[in-house]
Amino acid sequence: MSLDTTHDPLEIDRENARLAAIGLGIWLAITAAVIMLLLQFGPALSGIFV
């Protein structure tokens, strides 16, 4: 590991924030899709188990 390399903490924070925002967006999209599927097919799915 080289000690003479410079790094910008602000750039690292921006990258981490960008990755967190992307992850949150994907999580929200998957959650919304699952909710929509449950609302759409909920009665059919519950009929399988009842």
N, CA, C and O atoms as a Tripos MOL2 file, in Angstrom:
@<TRIPOS>MOLECULE
protein
  200   199    50     0     0
PROTEIN
NO_CHARGES

@<TRIPOS>ATOM
      1 N           0.8410   -1.1710    0.0000 N.3       1 MET1
      2 CA          0.0000    0.0000    0.0000 C.3       1 MET1
      3 C           0.8890    1.2370    0.0000 C.2       1 MET1
      4 O           1.8060    1.3630    0.8110 O.2       1 MET1
      5 N           0.6060    2.1230   -0.9000 N.am      2 SER2
      6 CA          1.4220    3.3140   -1.0330 C.3       2 SER2
      7 C           0.8870    4.4300   -0.1410 C.2       2 SER2
      8 O          -0.3190    4.6740   -0.0820 O.2       2 SER2
      9 N           1.7920    5.0920    0.5410 N.am      3 LEU3
     10 CA          1.3730    6.1660    1.4400 C.3       3 LEU3
     11 C           1.3590    7.5210    0.7490 C.2       3 LEU3
     12 O           0.8060    8.4790    1.2890 O.2       3 LEU3
     13 N           1.9590    7.6220   -0.4420 N.am      4 ASP4
     14 CA          2.0430    8.9200   -1.0970 C.3       4 ASP4
     15 C           0.8460    9.1880   -2.0230 C.2       4 ASP4
     16 O           0.7880   10.2440   -2.6540 O.2       4 ASP4
     17 N          -0.0850    8.2710   -2.1130 N.am      5 THR5
     18 CA         -1.2560    8.5230   -2.9430 C.3       5 THR5
     19 C          -2.2230    9.4230   -2.1860 C.2       5 THR5
     20 O          -2.4610    9.2350   -0.9930 O.2       5 THR5
     21 N          -2.7640   10.3830   -2.8800 N.am      6 THR6
     22 CA         -3.7240   11.2840   -2.2530 C.3       6 THR6
     23 C          -5.1310   10.7950   -2.5550 C.2       6 THR6
     24 O          -5.4000   10.2330   -3.6160 O.2       6 THR6
     25 N          -5.9980   11.0160   -1.6200 N.am      7 HIS7
     26 CA         -7.3950   10.6590   -1.8100 C.3       7 HIS7
     27 C          -8.2550   11.8120   -1.3310 C.2       7 HIS7
     28 O          -7.8770   12.5740   -0.4410 O.2       7 HIS7
     29 N          -9.3990   11.9160   -1.9360 N.am      8 ASP8
     30 CA        -10.3180   12.9970   -1.6010 C.3       8 ASP8
     31 C         -11.4760   12.4170   -0.7930 C.2       8 ASP8
     32 O         -12.3210   11.7100   -1.3430 O.2       8 ASP8
     33 N         -11.5210   12.7080    0.4990 N.am      9 PRO9
     34 CA        -12.6090   12.1530    1.3220 C.3       9 PRO9
     35 C         -13.9970   12.5590    0.8200 C.2       9 PRO9
     36 O         -14.9490   11.7890    0.9420 O.2       9 PRO9
     37 N         -14.1150   13.7520    0.2620 N.am     10 LEU10
     38 CA        -15.4040   14.2030   -0.2550 C.3      10 LEU10
     39 C         -15.8400   13.3350   -1.4350 C.2      10 LEU10
     40 O         -17.0200   13.0050   -1.5570 O.2      10 LEU10
     41 N         -14.9200   12.9730   -2.2820 N.am     11 GLU11
     42 CA        -15.2410   12.1120   -3.4250 C.3      11 GLU11
     43 C         -15.6560   10.7080   -2.9590 C.2      11 GLU11
     44 O         -16.5650   10.1010   -3.5250 O.2      11 GLU11
     45 N         -14.9920   10.2150   -1.9440 N.am     12 ILE12
     46 CA        -15.3510    8.9030   -1.3850 C.3      12 ILE12
     47 C         -16.7570    8.9670   -0.7890 C.2      12 ILE12
     48 O         -17.5570    8.0520   -0.9870 O.2      12 ILE12
     49 N         -17.0620   10.0440   -0.0610 N.am     13 ASP13
     50 CA        -18.3910   10.2080    0.5220 C.3      13 ASP13
     51 C         -19.4520   10.3170   -0.5690 C.2      13 ASP13
     52 O         -20.5440    9.7650   -0.4290 O.2      13 ASP13
     53 N         -19.1410   11.0200   -1.6440 N.am     14 ARG14
     54 CA        -20.1070   11.1410   -2.7450 C.3      14 ARG14
     55 C         -20.3730    9.7820   -3.3800 C.2      14 ARG14
     56 O         -21.5160    9.4510   -3.6940 O.2      14 ARG14
     57 N         -19.3270    9.0060   -3.5650 N.am     15 GLU15
     58 CA        -19.5080    7.6770   -4.1510 C.3      15 GLU15
     59 C         -20.3340    6.7830   -3.2330 C.2      15 GLU15
     60 O         -21.2130    6.0570   -3.6980 O.2      15 GLU15
     61 N         -20.0560    6.8330   -1.9380 N.am     16 ASN16
     62 CA        -20.8390    6.0380   -0.9890 C.3      16 ASN16
     63 C         -22.3020    6.4820   -0.9660 C.2      16 ASN16
     64 O         -23.1980    5.6420   -0.8890 O.2      16 ASN16
     65 N         -22.5500    7.7730   -1.0320 N.am     17 ALA17
     66 CA        -23.9150    8.2810   -1.0550 C.3      17 ALA17
     67 C         -24.6270    7.8610   -2.3300 C.2      17 ALA17
     68 O         -25.8110    7.5230   -2.3040 O.2      17 ALA17
     69 N         -23.9090    7.8810   -3.4430 N.am     18 ARG18
     70 CA        -24.4920    7.4620   -4.7270 C.3      18 ARG18
     71 C         -24.8650    5.9870   -4.6790 C.2      18 ARG18
     72 O         -25.9490    5.6070   -5.1220 O.2      18 ARG18
     73 N         -23.9830    5.1590   -4.1490 N.am     19 LEU19
     74 CA        -24.2730    3.7260   -4.0550 C.3      19 LEU19
     75 C         -25.4280    3.4590   -3.0940 C.2      19 LEU19
     76 O         -26.2530    2.5800   -3.3460 O.2      19 LEU19
     77 N         -25.4930    4.2080   -2.0000 N.am     20 ALA20
     78 CA        -26.5940    4.0350   -1.0540 C.3      20 ALA20
     79 C         -27.9210    4.4430   -1.6950 C.2      20 ALA20
     80 O         -28.9370    3.7790   -1.4870 O.2      20 ALA20
     81 N         -27.9200    5.5160   -2.4630 N.am     21 ALA21
     82 CA        -29.1420    5.9620   -3.1310 C.3      21 ALA21
     83 C         -29.5970    4.9500   -4.1760 C.2      21 ALA21
     84 O         -30.7940    4.6930   -4.3100 O.2      21 ALA21
     85 N         -28.6620    4.3820   -4.9080 N.am     22 ILE22
     86 CA        -29.0030    3.3630   -5.9080 C.3      22 ILE22
     87 C         -29.5770    2.1320   -5.2140 C.2      22 ILE22
     88 O         -30.5910    1.5870   -5.6490 O.2      22 ILE22
     89 N         -28.9390    1.7020   -4.1500 N.am     23 GLY23
     90 CA        -29.4320    0.5410   -3.4030 C.3      23 GLY23
     91 C         -30.8190    0.7730   -2.8340 C.2      23 GLY23
     92 O         -31.6670   -0.1180   -2.8770 O.2      23 GLY23
     93 N         -31.0560    1.9690   -2.2980 N.am     24 LEU24
     94 CA        -32.3720    2.2950   -1.7560 C.3      24 LEU24
     95 C         -33.4200    2.3180   -2.8570 C.2      24 LEU24
     96 O         -34.5380    1.8400   -2.6650 O.2      24 LEU24
     97 N         -33.0640    2.8710   -4.0070 N.am     25 GLY25
     98 CA        -33.9990    2.9080   -5.1260 C.3      25 GLY25
     99 C         -34.3720    1.5190   -5.6040 C.2      25 GLY25
    100 O         -35.5370    1.2520   -5.8980 O.2      25 GLY25
    101 N         -33.3880    0.6350   -5.6850 N.am     26 ILE26
    102 CA        -33.6610   -0.7500   -6.0960 C.3      26 ILE26
    103 C         -34.5400   -1.4390   -5.0610 C.2      26 ILE26
    104 O         -35.4820   -2.1470   -5.4180 O.2      26 ILE26
    105 N         -34.2390   -1.2390   -3.7910 N.am     27 TRP27
    106 CA        -35.0320   -1.8520   -2.7190 C.3      27 TRP27
    107 C         -36.4790   -1.3620   -2.7610 C.2      27 TRP27
    108 O         -37.4080   -2.1540   -2.6000 O.2      27 TRP27
    109 N         -36.6700   -0.0680   -2.9770 N.am     28 LEU28
    110 CA        -38.0260    0.4740   -3.0460 C.3      28 LEU28
    111 C         -38.7700   -0.0540   -4.2720 C.2      28 LEU28
    112 O         -39.9640   -0.3440   -4.1900 O.2      28 LEU28
    113 N         -38.0840   -0.1820   -5.3970 N.am     29 ALA29
    114 CA        -38.7260   -0.7010   -6.6040 C.3      29 ALA29
    115 C         -39.1580   -2.1500   -6.4170 C.2      29 ALA29
    116 O         -40.2580   -2.5260   -6.8230 O.2      29 ALA29
    117 N         -38.3090   -2.9580   -5.8120 N.am     30 ILE30
    118 CA        -38.6630   -4.3620   -5.5600 C.3      30 ILE30
    119 C         -39.8290   -4.4460   -4.5790 C.2      30 ILE30
    120 O         -40.7480   -5.2420   -4.7710 O.2      30 ILE30
    121 N         -39.7920   -3.6270   -3.5300 N.am     31 THR31
    122 CA        -40.8700   -3.6290   -2.5540 C.3      31 THR31
    123 C         -42.1930   -3.2210   -3.2000 C.2      31 THR31
    124 O         -43.2200   -3.8520   -2.9510 O.2      31 THR31
    125 N         -42.1790   -2.1840   -4.0190 N.am     32 ALA32
    126 CA        -43.4030   -1.7480   -4.6950 C.3      32 ALA32
    127 C         -43.9120   -2.8270   -5.6380 C.2      32 ALA32
    128 O         -45.1200   -3.0460   -5.7240 O.2      32 ALA32
    129 N         -43.0130   -3.5060   -6.3490 N.am     33 ALA33
    130 CA        -43.4290   -4.5730   -7.2630 C.3      33 ALA33
    131 C         -44.0720   -5.7240   -6.5060 C.2      33 ALA33
    132 O         -45.0780   -6.2740   -6.9530 O.2      33 ALA33
    133 N         -43.5050   -6.0930   -5.3660 N.am     34 VAL34
    134 CA        -44.0710   -7.1840   -4.5690 C.3      34 VAL34
    135 C         -45.4450   -6.7920   -4.0320 C.2      34 VAL34
    136 O         -46.3670   -7.6070   -4.0400 O.2      34 VAL34
    137 N         -45.5880   -5.5640   -3.5710 N.am     35 ILE35
    138 CA        -46.8850   -5.1070   -3.0680 C.3      35 ILE35
    139 C         -47.9240   -5.1280   -4.1860 C.2      35 ILE35
    140 O         -49.0540   -5.5690   -3.9770 O.2      35 ILE35
    141 N         -47.5460   -4.6530   -5.3660 N.am     36 MET36
    142 CA        -48.4850   -4.6600   -6.4890 C.3      36 MET36
    143 C         -48.8750   -6.0870   -6.8710 C.2      36 MET36
    144 O         -50.0390   -6.3550   -7.1680 O.2      36 MET36
    145 N         -47.9120   -6.9960   -6.8630 N.am     37 LEU37
    146 CA        -48.2240   -8.3910   -7.1790 C.3      37 LEU37
    147 C         -49.1470   -9.0060   -6.1260 C.2      37 LEU37
    148 O         -50.0620   -9.7610   -6.4560 O.2      37 LEU37
    149 N         -48.9000   -8.6790   -4.8680 N.am     38 LEU38
    150 CA        -49.7730   -9.2040   -3.8190 C.3      38 LEU38
    151 C         -51.1830   -8.6330   -3.9260 C.2      38 LEU38
    152 O         -52.1590   -9.3490   -3.7020 O.2      38 LEU38
    153 N         -51.2970   -7.3640   -4.2610 N.am     39 LEU39
    154 CA        -52.6170   -6.7810   -4.4420 C.3      39 LEU39
    155 C         -53.3310   -7.3880   -5.6510 C.2      39 LEU39
    156 O         -54.5440   -7.6000   -5.6290 O.2      39 LEU39
    157 N         -52.5700   -7.6590   -6.6910 N.am     40 GLN40
    158 CA        -53.1470   -8.2050   -7.9200 C.3      40 GLN40
    159 C         -53.5410   -9.6770   -7.7640 C.2      40 GLN40
    160 O         -54.6370  -10.0770   -8.1570 O.2      40 GLN40
    161 N         -52.6460  -10.4730   -7.1920 N.am     41 PHE41
    162 CA        -52.8410  -11.9180   -7.1400 C.3      41 PHE41
    163 C         -53.0600  -12.4490   -5.7280 C.2      41 PHE41
    164 O         -52.9750  -13.6580   -5.5130 O.2      41 PHE41
    165 N         -53.3360  -11.5890   -4.7710 N.am     42 GLY42
    166 CA        -53.5220  -12.0090   -3.3940 C.3      42 GLY42
    167 C         -54.6220  -13.0360   -3.2040 C.2      42 GLY42
    168 O         -54.3930  -14.0630   -2.5640 O.2      42 GLY42
    169 N         -55.8160  -12.7910   -3.7440 N.am     43 PRO43
    170 CA        -56.8870  -13.7870   -3.5730 C.3      43 PRO43
    171 C         -56.5430  -15.1460   -4.1940 C.2      43 PRO43
    172 O         -56.8570  -16.1850   -3.6130 O.2      43 PRO43
    173 N         -55.9160  -15.1490   -5.3400 N.am     44 ALA44
    174 CA        -55.5410  -16.4080   -5.9790 C.3      44 ALA44
    175 C         -54.4840  -17.1460   -5.1520 C.2      44 ALA44
    176 O         -54.5360  -18.3690   -5.0190 O.2      44 ALA44
    177 N         -53.5360  -16.4030   -4.6040 N.am     45 LEU45
    178 CA        -52.4970  -17.0350   -3.7940 C.3      45 LEU45
    179 C         -53.0570  -17.5600   -2.4840 C.2      45 LEU45
    180 O         -52.6660  -18.6370   -2.0340 O.2      45 LEU45
    181 N         -53.9650  -16.8210   -1.8670 N.am     46 SER46
    182 CA        -54.5170  -17.3050   -0.6100 C.3      46 SER46
    183 C         -55.4420  -18.4900   -0.8410 C.2      46 SER46
    184 O         -55.6230  -19.3090    0.0610 O.2      46 SER46
    185 N         -56.0330  -18.6010   -2.0280 N.am     47 GLY47
    186 CA        -56.8730  -19.7560   -2.3510 C.3      47 GLY47
    187 C         -56.0880  -21.0400   -2.4120 C.2      47 GLY47
    188 O         -56.6470  -22.1170   -2.2000 O.2      47 GLY47
    189 N         -54.8150  -20.9520   -2.6960 N.am     48 ILE48
    190 CA        -53.9700  -22.1550   -2.7440 C.3      48 ILE48
    191 C         -53.8230  -22.7560   -1.3490 C.2      48 ILE48
    192 O         -53.8160  -23.9770   -1.1980 O.2      48 ILE48
    193 N         -53.7070  -21.9120   -0.3370 N.am     49 PHE49
    194 CA        -53.3950  -22.3610    1.0150 C.3      49 PHE49
    195 C         -54.6350  -22.5500    1.8760 C.2      49 PHE49
    196 O         -54.5440  -23.1180    2.9640 O.2      49 PHE49
    197 N         -55.7790  -22.0940    1.4180 N.am     50 VAL50
    198 CA        -57.0000  -22.2030    2.2390 C.3      50 VAL50
    199 C         -57.8860  -23.2930    1.6860 C.2      50 VAL50
    200 O         -58.9620  -23.5490    2.2280 O.2      50 VAL50
@<TRIPOS>BOND
     1     1     2 1
     2     2     3 1
     3     3     4 2
     4     3     5 am
     5     5     6 1
     6     6     7 1
     7     7     8 2
     8     7     9 am
     9     9    10 1
    10    10    11 1
    11    11    12 2
    12    11    13 am
    13    13    14 1
    14    14    15 1
    15    15    16 2
    16    15    17 am
    17    17    18 1
    18    18    19 1
    19    19    20 2
    20    19    21 am
    21    21    22 1
    22    22    23 1
    23    23    24 2
    24    23    25 am
    25    25    26 1
    26    26    27 1
    27    27    28 2
    28    27    29 am
    29    29    30 1
    30    30    31 1
    31    31    32 2
    32    31    33 am
    33    33    34 1
    34    34    35 1
    35    35    36 2
    36    35    37 am
    37    37    38 1
    38    38    39 1
    39    39    40 2
    40    39    41 am
    41    41    42 1
    42    42    43 1
    43    43    44 2
    44    43    45 am
    45    45    46 1
    46    46    47 1
    47    47    48 2
    48    47    49 am
    49    49    50 1
    50    50    51 1
    51    51    52 2
    52    51    53 am
    53    53    54 1
    54    54    55 1
    55    55    56 2
    56    55    57 am
    57    57    58 1
    58    58    59 1
    59    59    60 2
    60    59    61 am
    61    61    62 1
    62    62    63 1
    63    63    64 2
    64    63    65 am
    65    65    66 1
    66    66    67 1
    67    67    68 2
    68    67    69 am
    69    69    70 1
    70    70    71 1
    71    71    72 2
    72    71    73 am
    73    73    74 1
    74    74    75 1
    75    75    76 2
    76    75    77 am
    77    77    78 1
    78    78    79 1
    79    79    80 2
    80    79    81 am
    81    81    82 1
    82    82    83 1
    83    83    84 2
    84    83    85 am
    85    85    86 1
    86    86    87 1
    87    87    88 2
    88    87    89 am
    89    89    90 1
    90    90    91 1
    91    91    92 2
    92    91    93 am
    93    93    94 1
    94    94    95 1
    95    95    96 2
    96    95    97 am
    97    97    98 1
    98    98    99 1
    99    99   100 2
   100    99   101 am
   101   101   102 1
   102   102   103 1
   103   103   104 2
   104   103   105 am
   105   105   106 1
   106   106   107 1
   107   107   108 2
   108   107   109 am
   109   109   110 1
   110   110   111 1
   111   111   112 2
   112   111   113 am
   113   113   114 1
   114   114   115 1
   115   115   116 2
   116   115   117 am
   117   117   118 1
   118   118   119 1
   119   119   120 2
   120   119   121 am
   121   121   122 1
   122   122   123 1
   123   123   124 2
   124   123   125 am
   125   125   126 1
   126   126   127 1
   127   127   128 2
   128   127   129 am
   129   129   130 1
   130   130   131 1
   131   131   132 2
   132   131   133 am
   133   133   134 1
   134   134   135 1
   135   135   136 2
   136   135   137 am
   137   137   138 1
   138   138   139 1
   139   139   140 2
   140   139   141 am
   141   141   142 1
   142   142   143 1
   143   143   144 2
   144   143   145 am
   145   145   146 1
   146   146   147 1
   147   147   148 2
   148   147   149 am
   149   149   150 1
   150   150   151 1
   151   151   152 2
   152   151   153 am
   153   153   154 1
   154   154   155 1
   155   155   156 2
   156   155   157 am
   157   157   158 1
   158   158   159 1
   159   159   160 2
   160   159   161 am
   161   161   162 1
   162   162   163 1
   163   163   164 2
   164   163   165 am
   165   165   166 1
   166   166   167 1
   167   167   168 2
   168   167   169 am
   169   169   170 1
   170   170   171 1
   171   171   172 2
   172   171   173 am
   173   173   174 1
   174   174   175 1
   175   175   176 2
   176   175   177 am
   177   177   178 1
   178   178   179 1
   179   179   180 2
   180   179   181 am
   181   181   182 1
   182   182   183 1
   183   183   184 2
   184   183   185 am
   185   185   186 1
   186   186   187 1
   187   187   188 2
   188   187   189 am
   189   189   190 1
   190   190   191 1
   191   191   192 2
   192   191   193 am
   193   193   194 1
   194   194   195 1
   195   195   196 2
   196   195   197 am
   197   197   198 1
   198   198   199 1
   199   199   200 2
@<TRIPOS>SUBSTRUCTURE
     1 MET1         2 RESIDUE 1 A MET
     2 SER2         6 RESIDUE 1 A SER
     3 LEU3        10 RESIDUE 1 A LEU
     4 ASP4        14 RESIDUE 1 A ASP
     5 THR5        18 RESIDUE 1 A THR
     6 THR6        22 RESIDUE 1 A THR
     7 HIS7        26 RESIDUE 1 A HIS
     8 ASP8        30 RESIDUE 1 A ASP
     9 PRO9        34 RESIDUE 1 A PRO
    10 LEU10       38 RESIDUE 1 A LEU
    11 GLU11       42 RESIDUE 1 A GLU
    12 ILE12       46 RESIDUE 1 A ILE
    13 ASP13       50 RESIDUE 1 A ASP
    14 ARG14       54 RESIDUE 1 A ARG
    15 GLU15       58 RESIDUE 1 A GLU
    16 ASN16       62 RESIDUE 1 A ASN
    17 ALA17       66 RESIDUE 1 A ALA
    18 ARG18       70 RESIDUE 1 A ARG
    19 LEU19       74 RESIDUE 1 A LEU
    20 ALA20       78 RESIDUE 1 A ALA
    21 ALA21       82 RESIDUE 1 A ALA
    22 ILE22       86 RESIDUE 1 A ILE
    23 GLY23       90 RESIDUE 1 A GLY
    24 LEU24       94 RESIDUE 1 A LEU
    25 GLY25       98 RESIDUE 1 A GLY
    26 ILE26      102 RESIDUE 1 A ILE
    27 TRP27      106 RESIDUE 1 A TRP
    28 LEU28      110 RESIDUE 1 A LEU
    29 ALA29      114 RESIDUE 1 A ALA
    30 ILE30      118 RESIDUE 1 A ILE
    31 THR31      122 RESIDUE 1 A THR
    32 ALA32      126 RESIDUE 1 A ALA
    33 ALA33      130 RESIDUE 1 A ALA
    34 VAL34      134 RESIDUE 1 A VAL
    35 ILE35      138 RESIDUE 1 A ILE
    36 MET36      142 RESIDUE 1 A MET
    37 LEU37      146 RESIDUE 1 A LEU
    38 LEU38      150 RESIDUE 1 A LEU
    39 LEU39      154 RESIDUE 1 A LEU
    40 GLN40      158 RESIDUE 1 A GLN
    41 PHE41      162 RESIDUE 1 A PHE
    42 GLY42      166 RESIDUE 1 A GLY
    43 PRO43      170 RESIDUE 1 A PRO
    44 ALA44      174 RESIDUE 1 A ALA
    45 LEU45      178 RESIDUE 1 A LEU
    46 SER46      182 RESIDUE 1 A SER
    47 GLY47      186 RESIDUE 1 A GLY
    48 ILE48      190 RESIDUE 1 A ILE
    49 PHE49      194 RESIDUE 1 A PHE
    50 VAL50      198 RESIDUE 1 A VAL
